[in-house]
Amino acid sequence: MDKQKITDKLNEFSNSISKNKVIQGLSRGVMGIFPLIVVGAFANLFNGLRIPIWQTFIHTTELSATFTMIGNATSNFMGVLVAFTCASSFAEQYDVKYKNIGLLSLMFYLILLPTYLMKKGTTAYLSYEYLGPAGMITAIIGAWIVVRLYKFVVIDHKWTIKMPEGTPPYVSNSFTALIPGFVIAFVALILRQIFLLTPFKSAFDLIYNILQTPLNAIIGDNIWSIILVNTICGLLWAVGIHPGFVLSILGVILLQLDTQNQVAFSAGHTVPHIIGFAFSYAMGTAVFYPALAVAVLIFARSKRMRTAGKVAVLPAFFGISEPMNFGFPVIFNPILAIPYILAPSINMLIGYYIIKLGIVARYAGVVITNVPLGLTGIINGSISLAILEILLFILDIIMCMPFIKAYDHTIIGQEVTEK
């Protein structure tokens, strides 16, 4: 099989992945809450800064309580938010036009939530536990079920209440959603009763203990799993496939860990996790992308490479890799693919153990992308992290040097021949 056939097969695979409705719905739905995640992350960061004068100020002015509530309404409300945004995203993928589908998803989500009784009395209450990141996977699954049920009832079988002609659209749309609303509520009720008969007592407890907790342990708290995923993403880029579908699935887990880190940092407790989206982004994208672009400008001598380096260097500092991937190129380039795949993994390995040894602080879980290296560390509450990122940036430049020189030598030969 020649190179063109391989390329065509890879492109076909990439297109099939990119068009997958579940992956697209999941990715866009989770990204829909990203602005709120950033707001909550900064609220938790401001609340957790261990500066005595600042802590006195925010407690005296009661700003601390306000920051806490902002965190509760955003980062600690992620399950509810995802239930809404993922339903809207899945609806778009399955051509469901009901714009309030997110409300049906919230109803489904809340019906399945476990309730707790006060130790004294019979008053029931809901805990933040499953309203937040611990309920995200259940929220995603529930949103998909709701959209599929709505499609089954309204689009596939036309089981709707039809209003007379001339009825305002907002009234007729409400009645259209009435039958699927009852069906969704009934399904949620049946599922709730079934789970009450199990040792787990709720869908949330089952999914969290059987699926979410093991995934957190396997991927989130295991440096070798993160390195493996990073290697897969690098390999996909090297053969021309955007790894967004991998990152969207991984992001669900990493964002949960970041939220737990934010809560601990805000309360002044030890940050529980080294790994999270903030750590992964900083060690990979924020550090390596600019290092590769700068290394090209330092070591390359060919006109083509230097021109591509000048175009790529500024976007690279803001986490944009496409000018490098297609300009150097990295894609289908076995020489530059080596540092592209290995260097971020080396960064993660070094960073992980330096943080684990307590030499530098842990990332506070402030997830904000497209900011330059160093600033990612400072935003996460520590100058020591910024120093670590700068040192890894220098190390990456050195690691890239032999590969850039080897590839540049080939390009120079081509340019001489073309003359």
Secondary structure as the mmCIF struct_conf table of DSSP 4:
data_model
#
loop_
_struct_conf.conf_type_id
_struct_conf.id
_struct_conf.beg_label_comp_id
_struct_conf.beg_label_asym_id
_struct_conf.beg_label_seq_id
_struct_conf.end_label_comp_id
_struct_conf.end_label_asym_id
_struct_conf.end_label_seq_id
HELX_RH_AL_P HELX_RH_AL_P1 LYS A 3 SER A 18
TURN_TY1_P TURN_TY1_P1 LYS A 19 LYS A 19
HELX_RH_AL_P HELX_RH_AL_P2 LYS A 21 MET A 31
TURN_TY1_P TURN_TY1_P2 GLY A 32 ILE A 33
HELX_RH_AL_P HELX_RH_AL_P3 PHE A 34 GLY A 48
HELX_RH_AL_P HELX_RH_AL_P4 PRO A 52 THR A 60
TURN_TY1_P TURN_TY1_P3 THR A 61 GLU A 62
HELX_RH_AL_P HELX_RH_AL_P5 LEU A 63 ALA A 73
TURN_TY1_P TURN_TY1_P4 THR A 74 THR A 74
HELX_RH_3T_P HELX_RH_3T_P1 SER A 75 PHE A 77
HELX_RH_AL_P HELX_RH_AL_P6 MET A 78 GLN A 93
TURN_TY1_P TURN_TY1_P5 TYR A 94 ASP A 95
TURN_TY1_P TURN_TY1_P6 LYS A 99 ASN A 100
HELX_RH_AL_P HELX_RH_AL_P7 ILE A 101 LEU A 112
BEND BEND1 LEU A 113 LEU A 113
STRN STRN1 TYR A 116 LEU A 117
BEND BEND2 LYS A 119 THR A 122
STRN STRN2 ALA A 124 TYR A 125
TURN_TY1_P TURN_TY1_P7 TYR A 128 GLY A 132
HELX_RH_3T_P HELX_RH_3T_P2 PRO A 133 GLY A 135
HELX_RH_AL_P HELX_RH_AL_P8 MET A 136 TYR A 150
HELX_RH_PI_P HELX_RH_PI_P1 LYS A 151 ASP A 156
BEND BEND3 HIS A 157 HIS A 157
HELX_LH_PP_P HELX_LH_PP_P1 ILE A 161 PRO A 164
TURN_TY1_P TURN_TY1_P8 GLU A 165 GLY A 166
HELX_RH_AL_P HELX_RH_AL_P9 PRO A 169 THR A 176
TURN_TY1_P TURN_TY1_P9 ALA A 177 ALA A 177
HELX_RH_AL_P HELX_RH_AL_P10 LEU A 178 LEU A 196
TURN_TY1_P TURN_TY1_P10 LEU A 197 LEU A 197
BEND BEND4 THR A 198 THR A 198
TURN_TY1_P TURN_TY1_P11 PRO A 199 PHE A 200
BEND BEND5 SER A 202 SER A 202
HELX_RH_AL_P HELX_RH_AL_P11 ALA A 203 ILE A 207
HELX_RH_PI_P HELX_RH_PI_P2 TYR A 208 GLN A 212
HELX_RH_AL_P HELX_RH_AL_P12 THR A 213 LEU A 215
HELX_RH_PI_P HELX_RH_PI_P3 ASN A 216 GLY A 220
TURN_TY1_P TURN_TY1_P12 ASP A 221 ASP A 221
HELX_RH_AL_P HELX_RH_AL_P13 ILE A 223 ALA A 238
TURN_TY1_P TURN_TY1_P13 VAL A 239 GLY A 240
TURN_TY1_P TURN_TY1_P14 PRO A 243 PRO A 243
HELX_RH_AL_P HELX_RH_AL_P14 GLY A 244 SER A 266
TURN_TY1_P TURN_TY1_P15 ALA A 267 GLY A 268
HELX_LH_PP_P HELX_LH_PP_P2 HIS A 269 VAL A 271
BEND BEND6 ILE A 274 ILE A 274
BEND BEND7 GLY A 276 GLY A 276
HELX_RH_AL_P HELX_RH_AL_P15 PHE A 277 TYR A 281
HELX_RH_PI_P HELX_RH_PI_P4 ALA A 282 ALA A 286
HELX_RH_AL_P HELX_RH_AL_P16 VAL A 287 PHE A 299
BEND BEND8 SER A 302 SER A 302
HELX_RH_AL_P HELX_RH_AL_P17 LYS A 303 PHE A 317
TURN_TY1_P TURN_TY1_P16 PHE A 318 GLY A 319
HELX_RH_AL_P HELX_RH_AL_P18 GLU A 322 GLY A 327
TURN_TY1_P TURN_TY1_P17 PHE A 328 PRO A 329
TURN_TY1_P TURN_TY1_P18 ILE A 331 PHE A 332
HELX_RH_AL_P HELX_RH_AL_P19 PRO A 334 LYS A 356
TURN_TY1_P TURN_TY1_P19 LEU A 357 GLY A 358
BEND BEND9 ILE A 359 VAL A 360
HELX_LH_PP_P HELX_LH_PP_P3 ALA A 361 TYR A 363
BEND BEND10 ASN A 370 ASN A 370
TURN_TY1_P TURN_TY1_P20 LEU A 373 GLY A 374
HELX_RH_AL_P HELX_RH_AL_P20 LEU A 375 ILE A 379
TURN_TY1_P TURN_TY1_P21 ASN A 380 GLY A 381
HELX_RH_AL_P HELX_RH_AL_P21 ILE A 383 GLU A 418
#
